[in-house]
Amino acid sequence: MRDRMSLFGINMAPRSNRRWLVVATYLSLLGVWGIIEEQGSTNGIPLILTATILNGLILGGYGRRGLIKPFITRAPFGSPAPSHNDERDLQRRDRVHFNVYRFVVALALLGYALGGRPFQQDPQLGRTVVLFAVILGLTLPQSLLLWNEPDVELEEPPTLHAAGPIR
């Protein structure tokens, strides 16, 4: 997690706020999917782009923004300050990615099988399952990290009143 847990002025340190954020993120993706389907488009690229943007700006993990620190283990060239993850962060990240991608690969294989010859009654079903697997592969690791992390206790900088009178 980042040292500063605020998003659009909302305190994201309590677990309940982060869980509402994850639910709102997936509801917005569901809304975008509904709009795309209503227009009659079978192209999933706008949904994948929306998931990538939401992931980068709100959830984090792959860029400088978002609630989760970047997953990189070394600073990119030209970066003013390195963002190091400790061993606990790296172990938690690796464990969540392993579990999520195991599920996502199984889901993608199911979608591929549903698009095959014996299941040709609904040709869009296999495509929808694969698209669902891609969206989950992009967003689910960060969502689980935000969902499962306990309440974050942030240290407040000392104020002049707490330091006592100046003599």
Residue, then its C-alpha position, 0 to 999 in steps of 0.5 A: m500500500r502507499d503511504r498516502m491513502s487518499l483518492f479524490g479527497i476520500n480517505m481510503a485507509p479504512r478497509s470498508n472504503r477500499r471495499w466500496l472502491v473495488v465494488a464501484t470499480y467493477l460496477s462501472l466496468l459492468g456499466v461500460w459493458g452494458i453500454i457496449e452491448e446495447q450499442g450492438s458492438t461485439n468488440g471488447i477493446p473499449l472495455i479492456l481500455t476502460a479496465t486498463i485506465l481504471n486499473g492504472l489511475i485508481l487501483g494502482g500497481y503498474g504505474r505511479r498513480g493508484l492506491i497500490k505501490p508500483f510492482i516494480t522492484r527497481a526504479p525506472f531510468g530517470s525516476p527521481a525517487p526509487s519506490h522500493n517494495d519490502e519483502r512482505d509486499l513482494q511476497r503478498r503480490d506474488r501470492v495474489h498474482f499466482n492465485v488469480y492467474r491460475f483462476v484466469v487461465a482456467l477461465a480463458l481455457l473454458g471460454y476457448a472450449l465454449g467457442g469450439r465446435p461442440f458448443q456452437q449454439d451460442p457463439q458469443l458465450g466463449r468470446t464473453v468468457v474470454l473477455f471476462a478472463v482478460i478483464l479479471g486478469l487486469t484488475l483482480p490482483q489489485s482488487l484483492l490486495l485492496w480488499n484483503e489489506p487491514d485498516v491502514e494506520l497512517e502516522e500524522p505529522p506532528t503539529l505545533h500544538a502537540a509539541g508544546p509552547i515555544r520558549 
